[in-house]
């Protein structure tokens, strides 16, 4: 029996003698020994966002983490699916820092890491898709259903904001003019193209489903759900 199980066994035996509030404190303290701290995550090339609970790779896909910064150039992906295929293969081969649930973020997740040095542009907000549903029609072609849109978010940063429009202390060596894929698709399909994918242009902080089609080249940043 390891030390954590021994601790749990001891707590179970003495539940009737320990006040509930103290029991919660002891249990939480014991489990925290086994949880990664935000500092440990940061040093390993990951960042825990306290606002969303998501954990991000500090480097763009294709860059390498040196222990203090990101080295090299990010990979460009023709579409978000190529980026996810890359992450799927990485996950199968052991993942990053022992985690194998890395993925391309949804647009509502990707826009949360934007940071504007001079604030948001006062005019212009975009509604986010509340949920996504994808299905294949009789011709086996992907069909998107128009679904209700949810909350609004600022469309982009003020014109004089510094590029890239994110915290470069958290995400070092991010390209100043980089567009980044999300896995969110728009229900509108231009003639002759696949469905449009939402992305974020971190030069201006602008995001929309009409910036790039799914056969354009953009960077990608990986995310995973919190521990």
QUIVEN-V484021 format. One line per field, one symbol per residue. ss: DSSP state (2 for helix, 1 for strand, 0 for the rest). phi: phi as a letter, one per 40 degrees, with the letter a starting at -180 (. if undefined). psi: psi as a letter, one per 40 degrees, with the letter a starting at -180 (. if undefined). A space follows every 10 residues. Layout:
ss=???
phi=???
psi=???
//
This chain:
ss=0022222222 2220222002 2222222222 2200000222 2220011100 0000111000 0001100001 1000001002 2222222222 2200010010 0011002222 2221000001 0000111110 0001110000 0111000011 1111001000 0000010000 0000000011 1111100000 0000001111 1000011111 1100000110 0111000
phi=.ccccccccc cdcbdcbbdd cccccccccc cccccccccc ccccgbbccc cbgcbbcccc dhcbcchaab bgbccbbcac cccccccccc ccchgbfgbb bcaccccccc ccccabcbgc ccbhbbcccc abababcccg ccbbccbdcb ccbdcaccdc ccbccacccc bcfcdcbccb cbccbcccbc cgbcccbcab cccbgcbacb cbccbbbaca bcbaccc
psi=hidddddddd dddedeehid dddddddddd dddeihiddd dddefihhhd deeihihdii hdiiheeeih iaiiihhdid dddddddddd ddfeahfehf fiihiidddd eeeihhdeii hdhhihhihd iihhihadee ihhhhhiiib iiihdiiide iiiigihedd gifhhefhhh iiehiiehhi heiaiiiiih hedeeiiiee diiefihiii hiiiii.
//
